[in-house]
Amino acid sequence: MSAKISQETFDETLLENQELFELSEQGAIDETISQFKQQGIDNLEAYIIISHPESETGIQERQTRKNFEVHLNALDACVAEDGTVGLDENDAALGSKQAEKIVNALEGILDYCNGTVQDENIIGETIYDKAMPFLTLFHSSSSLYTLMSFLGIVPLESEPTEDQMMVLNKVTTVMTAILS
């Protein structure tokens, strides 16, 4: 498995290469990809946005990715360090708000990963083309583990609440879509 870099590292290196070597936008992209490949960092296109970060397309693609990551971060925030997820059972209203937040984030992820999100910045001829960058990002991050944590939202020793079942059903739908 090859090492990975962050989007920020790629963008900073690209801009530095462009300035240092006085390259065009495409020249800077090519040089940066080549530089990382020489360092054993391959397949950047699978998880990094490789358009120029200051181009119109690059700005749009990065904004769309940030919109997607909002949903991923919302889910991550609901998982404790030990991997557990709990809805506040002592306060039904709070538990329902937590469940609603989780379900909204899951629905957002599902829209992106199905290629059905309404975002004019997403390009692609087919739904698959539109979904692929988000499926790849999902698979290359810890988000799959976060989703797996949500599968344990119903404690084995108790009867599930309506909120727990709502979350569990949505997690199952999202995981089925992502893994198929």
C-alpha positions as CSV (number, residue, x, y, z in Angstrom):
1,M,0.0,0.0,0.0
2,S,1.4,3.3,-1.0
3,A,1.7,6.3,1.3
4,K,-0.9,9.0,1.1
5,I,-0.8,12.8,1.3
6,S,-3.4,15.3,2.2
7,Q,-5.2,17.6,-0.2
8,E,-3.5,20.5,1.5
9,T,0.0,19.0,1.0
10,F,-0.8,18.4,-2.7
11,D,-2.1,22.0,-3.2
12,E,0.8,23.6,-1.4
13,T,3.4,21.6,-3.3
14,L,1.7,22.3,-6.6
15,L,1.6,26.1,-6.0
16,E,5.2,26.0,-4.8
17,N,6.3,24.1,-7.9
18,Q,4.5,26.5,-10.2
19,E,6.2,29.5,-8.6
20,L,9.6,28.0,-8.2
21,F,9.8,26.5,-11.7
22,E,7.6,29.1,-13.4
23,L,5.2,26.5,-14.7
24,S,1.8,26.7,-16.3
25,E,-1.1,25.4,-14.3
26,Q,-1.0,22.0,-16.2
27,G,2.8,21.9,-16.0
28,A,2.6,22.4,-12.2
29,I,0.0,19.6,-11.9
30,D,2.1,17.2,-14.0
31,E,5.3,18.1,-12.1
32,T,3.6,17.7,-8.7
33,I,2.2,14.3,-9.6
34,S,5.5,13.2,-10.9
35,Q,7.3,14.4,-7.8
36,F,5.0,12.5,-5.5
37,K,5.3,9.3,-7.7
38,Q,9.1,9.5,-7.3
39,Q,8.5,9.5,-3.6
40,G,6.4,6.4,-3.8
41,I,3.0,8.1,-3.5
42,D,1.0,6.7,-6.3
43,N,-2.7,6.9,-7.4
44,L,-3.2,10.4,-6.3
45,E,-6.2,10.7,-8.6
46,A,-8.0,8.2,-6.4
47,Y,-8.3,10.4,-3.4
48,I,-6.9,13.9,-4.2
49,I,-8.4,16.6,-6.4
50,I,-5.7,17.2,-8.9
51,S,-7.0,20.2,-10.7
52,H,-5.2,23.5,-10.0
53,P,-6.4,24.9,-6.7
54,E,-6.6,28.4,-8.0
55,S,-8.5,27.5,-11.2
56,E,-12.3,28.0,-11.4
57,T,-12.7,24.2,-11.6
58,G,-10.3,23.6,-8.8
59,I,-12.1,26.0,-6.5
60,Q,-15.5,24.5,-7.3
61,E,-14.2,20.9,-6.8
62,R,-12.7,21.7,-3.5
63,Q,-15.8,23.4,-2.3
64,T,-17.9,20.5,-3.3
65,R,-15.6,18.2,-1.4
66,K,-15.8,20.4,1.7
67,N,-19.6,20.2,1.4
68,F,-19.4,16.4,1.4
69,E,-16.9,16.4,4.3
70,V,-19.4,18.3,6.4
71,H,-21.6,15.2,6.4
72,L,-18.6,12.9,7.2
73,N,-17.5,15.2,10.1
74,A,-21.0,15.4,11.5
75,L,-21.0,11.6,11.8
76,D,-17.5,11.5,13.2
77,A,-18.6,13.9,15.9
78,C,-21.2,11.4,17.1
79,V,-18.8,8.6,17.7
80,A,-16.9,8.4,21.0
81,E,-13.2,7.5,21.1
82,D,-14.1,3.9,22.0
83,G,-16.2,3.6,18.9
84,T,-19.6,3.7,20.6
85,V,-22.5,5.7,19.5
86,G,-25.3,6.6,21.9
87,L,-28.4,8.6,21.7
88,D,-29.4,10.4,25.0
89,E,-32.0,8.0,26.4
90,N,-32.6,10.2,29.5
91,D,-33.8,13.1,27.4
92,A,-36.1,11.9,24.5
93,A,-36.0,15.3,22.8
94,L,-32.2,15.4,22.8
95,G,-32.0,11.8,21.6
96,S,-34.4,12.6,18.8
97,K,-32.3,15.6,17.8
98,Q,-29.2,13.5,17.8
99,A,-30.9,10.9,15.7
100,E,-32.1,13.5,13.2
101,K,-28.6,15.0,12.9
102,I,-27.2,11.5,12.2
103,V,-29.9,10.7,9.6
104,N,-29.5,14.0,7.9
105,A,-25.7,13.4,7.6
106,L,-26.3,9.9,6.3
107,E,-28.8,11.1,3.7
108,G,-26.3,13.7,2.5
109,I,-23.6,11.1,2.2
110,L,-26.0,8.8,0.3
111,D,-26.8,11.6,-2.1
112,Y,-23.2,12.2,-2.9
113,C,-22.2,8.5,-3.1
114,N,-25.3,7.7,-5.3
115,G,-24.4,10.6,-7.6
116,T,-27.8,12.2,-7.0
117,V,-26.8,15.3,-5.0
118,Q,-27.9,18.6,-6.5
119,D,-24.6,20.4,-6.9
120,E,-23.7,22.1,-10.2
121,N,-20.0,21.8,-9.4
122,I,-20.1,18.0,-9.8
123,I,-19.1,17.0,-13.3
124,G,-19.6,13.7,-15.0
125,E,-21.6,12.1,-17.8
126,T,-23.2,9.4,-15.7
127,I,-24.4,9.1,-12.1
128,Y,-21.4,6.7,-11.6
129,D,-19.0,9.4,-12.8
130,K,-20.5,11.9,-10.4
131,A,-20.4,9.5,-7.4
132,M,-16.9,8.1,-7.9
133,P,-14.9,10.8,-6.3
134,F,-17.0,10.6,-3.1
135,L,-17.0,6.8,-3.0
136,T,-13.2,7.0,-3.3
137,L,-12.9,9.6,-0.6
138,F,-15.2,7.6,1.6
139,H,-13.2,4.4,1.1
140,S,-9.8,6.2,1.6
141,S,-10.8,7.8,4.9
142,S,-11.8,6.4,8.3
143,S,-15.5,7.1,7.5
144,L,-16.2,3.5,6.8
145,Y,-15.2,2.7,10.4
146,T,-17.5,5.5,11.6
147,L,-20.4,3.9,9.7
148,M,-19.5,0.6,11.3
149,S,-19.7,2.2,14.7
150,F,-23.3,3.2,14.0
151,L,-24.2,-0.5,13.4
152,G,-23.7,-0.9,17.2
153,I,-26.2,1.9,18.1
154,V,-28.6,-0.7,19.5
155,P,-27.3,-2.3,22.7
156,L,-27.7,-6.1,22.6
157,E,-29.3,-6.2,26.0
158,S,-32.1,-3.8,25.3
159,E,-35.1,-3.3,23.0
160,P,-34.2,-0.7,20.3
161,T,-35.9,2.7,20.4
162,E,-37.6,4.2,17.4
163,D,-34.7,6.7,17.0
164,Q,-32.1,3.9,17.2
165,M,-34.0,1.9,14.5
166,M,-34.2,5.0,12.3
167,V,-30.5,5.5,12.5
168,L,-29.7,1.8,12.0
169,N,-32.0,1.5,9.0
170,K,-30.3,4.6,7.4
171,V,-26.8,3.3,8.1
172,T,-27.7,0.0,6.5
173,T,-29.0,1.8,3.4
174,V,-25.9,3.9,3.1
175,M,-23.5,1.0,3.7
176,T,-25.3,-1.1,1.1
177,A,-25.1,1.7,-1.4
178,I,-21.4,2.4,-0.7
179,L,-20.2,-1.2,-0.7
180,S,-22.2,-2.3,-3.8
